[in-house]
């Protein structure tokens, strides 16, 4: 797998770009009732989904490093993985949305989550899926056939 931007680094980069966009385009600011509560709830949900994705990998003794999917030693299909194949990415996406809501700027709120989801869906995830299919064969193919990539 060729080196790509690690998803967590991409979250950090997008967070900075969202902040810069909010400063550069103040006219795209939004008024959001209950902003603090909505941001906290969305961010907490994102972090919880990430944790629900990481813990089963740790219990199974397999890697959570998305830049090295060929090092996966177990195929985790239970728990949150019975609902989504990519809970960590889904959680990260919610954290980005929470940050965008906090900044209350339409430019960042639209740009960053869309960029993140498209990058993952078109670049990162297909490479991971290829590595998992190579490592786990028909077990992975059956799993991917019954559980959606996102939700």
Secondary structure as the mmCIF struct_conf table of DSSP 4:
data_model
#
loop_
_struct_conf.conf_type_id
_struct_conf.id
_struct_conf.beg_label_comp_id
_struct_conf.beg_label_asym_id
_struct_conf.beg_label_seq_id
_struct_conf.end_label_comp_id
_struct_conf.end_label_asym_id
_struct_conf.end_label_seq_id
HELX_RH_AL_P HELX_RH_AL_P1 UNK A 7 UNK A 24
TURN_TY1_P TURN_TY1_P1 UNK A 25 UNK A 25
HELX_RH_3T_P HELX_RH_3T_P1 UNK A 26 UNK A 28
STRN STRN1 UNK A 29 UNK A 29
TURN_TY1_P TURN_TY1_P2 UNK A 33 UNK A 34
HELX_RH_AL_P HELX_RH_AL_P2 UNK A 35 UNK A 60
TURN_TY1_P TURN_TY1_P3 UNK A 61 UNK A 61
TURN_TY1_P TURN_TY1_P4 UNK A 66 UNK A 67
HELX_RH_3T_P HELX_RH_3T_P2 UNK A 69 UNK A 71
BEND BEND1 UNK A 78 UNK A 78
HELX_RH_3T_P HELX_RH_3T_P3 UNK A 79 UNK A 82
TURN_TY1_P TURN_TY1_P5 UNK A 83 UNK A 83
BEND BEND2 UNK A 85 UNK A 85
HELX_RH_AL_P HELX_RH_AL_P3 UNK A 87 UNK A 103
TURN_TY1_P TURN_TY1_P6 UNK A 104 UNK A 104
STRN STRN2 UNK A 105 UNK A 105
HELX_RH_AL_P HELX_RH_AL_P4 UNK A 106 UNK A 119
HELX_RH_PI_P HELX_RH_PI_P1 UNK A 120 UNK A 124
HELX_RH_AL_P HELX_RH_AL_P5 UNK A 125 UNK A 146
BEND BEND3 UNK A 147 UNK A 147
BEND BEND4 UNK A 149 UNK A 149
#
